[in-house]
Amino acid sequence: AQKVTQAQTEISVVEKEDVTLDCVYETRDTTYYLFWYKQPPSGELVFLIRRNSFDEQNEISGRYSWNFQKSTSSFNFTITASQVVDSAVYFCALTYGREYGNKLVFGAGTILRVKS
Amino acid sequence: DGGITQSPKYLFRKEGQNVTLSCEQNLNHDAMYWYRQDPGQGLRLIYYSQIVNDFQKGDIAEGYSVSREKKESFPLTVTSAQKNPTAFYLCASTKGSIVQPQHFGDGTRLSIL
């Protein structure tokens, strides 16, 4: 069965520190997609990135970067030079194949607190 | 601007009462979803619908019901059979392709009086 594990329940850092959020997944599918979402205090989930199982290239977007490694079933997220506005809950999610109706299974989330 | 509107933002339920949470989208998305969020548990899928007049149970459908009479609307009813309804409820939609990310509403927080 599909499963996503975010072992870090809560992380606290001081502004300008780098921080990495871990995500480990389990799936028997050969085709799958991984996502990261940010949930600020307002409540809505904001899409950050999507990665498919055939693309292991790392990605960088401004202060955000993602490291996808199929060999370890991990899709980790790094924030460089963190800012107070990065404080939020971050979710990693895994999607099923089409025959399962494009569902997502979410990890429990990591609360990130960035202090000034 | 296109998006997903959930209402109300806060809702209180009395014992034995059914309540309905509204979810409307103007993104022309085919698929819609309802999730429940409890502290420390992430999001869990309640129901989802890929097309009008069709929906499927998710992982925790007991005590909930939905309808999908219009493409834009996917209301969720929390029935009196749901014994622990206090949670944050999120509605999402997507074009329907496995490739596309889900877009989320702002959520409804349901509490018991």
Contacts between the chains, C-beta under 8 A, distances in Angstrom:
chain1	res1	chain2	res2	distance
A	4	B	42	7.9
A	6	B	42	7.9
A	9	B	40	7.0
A	33	B	98	6.4
A	33	B	99	6.9
A	35	B	101	6.0
A	37	B	104	7.8
A	42	B	106	6.6
A	43	B	88	6.9
A	43	B	90	7.7
A	43	B	106	5.3
A	43	B	107	4.2
A	44	B	90	7.7
A	44	B	104	5.1
A	44	B	105	6.4
A	44	B	106	4.7
A	44	B	107	6.6
A	45	B	43	7.9
A	45	B	90	6.8
A	45	B	92	7.6
A	45	B	102	7.9
A	45	B	104	4.1
A	46	B	104	7.8
A	47	B	101	4.3
A	47	B	102	7.5
A	47	B	103	7.2
A	50	B	99	7.4
A	50	B	101	5.5
A	52	B	99	7.6
A	91	B	42	6.3
A	91	B	43	7.0
A	95	B	98	6.0
A	96	B	98	7.9
A	97	B	98	7.0
A	98	B	98	5.2
A	101	B	31	7.7
A	101	B	48	6.2
A	101	B	50	5.8
A	101	B	56	6.3
A	102	B	31	6.1
A	102	B	50	7.5
A	102	B	94	6.6
A	102	B	96	6.6
A	102	B	97	7.2
A	102	B	98	4.9
A	103	B	33	7.7
A	103	B	45	6.0
A	103	B	48	6.5
A	103	B	58	7.2
A	104	B	33	7.9
A	104	B	43	7.8
A	104	B	45	7.4
A	104	B	102	6.4
A	105	B	45	7.9
A	106	B	35	8.0
A	106	B	42	4.1
A	106	B	43	4.4
A	106	B	44	7.7
A	107	B	42	5.6
A	108	B	40	5.9
A	108	B	41	5.9
A	108	B	42	4.4
A	109	B	40	7.8
A	109	B	42	5.2
